[in-house]
Amino acid sequence: MVHERTCLICREKKEKKDLFRLVKPGEDRYYFDEKQKAQSRGYYVCKSHECLKRLSKHKKIKVSTDDLMKMLNQLNKGEKDYLNILKAMKNSQALSFGMNMVLEEIEHTHFLVLAEDISEKNERKLLAKAKELDIKYVYFGNKNQLGEIFGKEEVSVIAVKSKKMARGLID
């Protein structure tokens, strides 16, 4: 039997193992339930940078910064080190970077790496296209870190055009 739950932030339905569990023992605060065993009503949040970012800014759902950091650390532990992988791939023809270049070649893209501090306007544009074309994506690093890969000051998005490389980054 699959235990499906809904994310409190984005309202997406996912399996219990793919979500962080929050509990609300009192009236005003939510606490991170690491082991998912606390005897209290459970609320769930996606294991994604986007949902955690929105959770931290949420007006009604108050979570302590310690709990947010615990969730973020757990999320980062499970992640691959995309920076080193992308640095190794930078000279191949399989990568394109920057908003304009990525949007021009979006039909040939199989995977996107978005900076965590990407502007909301660009993020909306890219995510709409990604969902439309069923392209998987991940948030990783900031604009400066992604820019370092290509010797630029700031890069907000990197597209992987090779199907094999994209599969390696996704799995």
Residue, then its C-alpha position, 0 to 999 in steps of 0.5 A: m500500500v502506497h502512503e500518498r500525501t499532499c505538500l502543504i506548499c505546492r499541493e502536489k501529491k507524492e509518496k510519504k518517503d519523498l516528503f518532509r514531515l512537520v508536526k504542529p503540537g501547539e497553536d502557532r509553530y510547526y516542528f520538523d519530524e525527522k523520524q516521521k514518528a511524532q504523535s501529532r497531526g502530520y503536515y508534509v512538504c516536498k523535499s525540494h529547494e523551491c518548497l523549502k524556500r516558499l515555506s521559509k517565507h510563508k506567513k501562516i506556517k511558522v517553522s524555526t530556522d533550526d528546523l529549516m536548516k535540518m531539512l536543507n542539510q538533509l536535502n543537500k546530503g541526498e544531492k549529487d555534486y552537480l558543480n564538479i560534474l558540470k565542470a567536467m562537461k563544460n567543454s562538451q557541446a552538450l551544455s548551454f547556459g544563460m537564459n537566452m541560449v537555453l530558451e533558444e535550445i529548449e526543444h533539444t534540452h533534457f535536463l535543467v540546472l537552475a540557480e537557487d537565486i534565479s529571478e522569479k520572472n525567469e524561473r516562471k518562464l523556464l518552469a512553464k517550458a520545462k513542464e510543457l516539454d516534460i523536462k526534469y530540473v533541479y535547483f543547485g548552487n547560486k548564480n556565481q557558482l554556476g558562472e564559475i563553471f564557464g568563467k562568467e560572473e553569473v549564470s542563472v541556468i544551465a541546460v544539458k542537451s545530451k540524453k545520456m548525460a541528463r540521465g546520469l544527472i537525474d538518476 
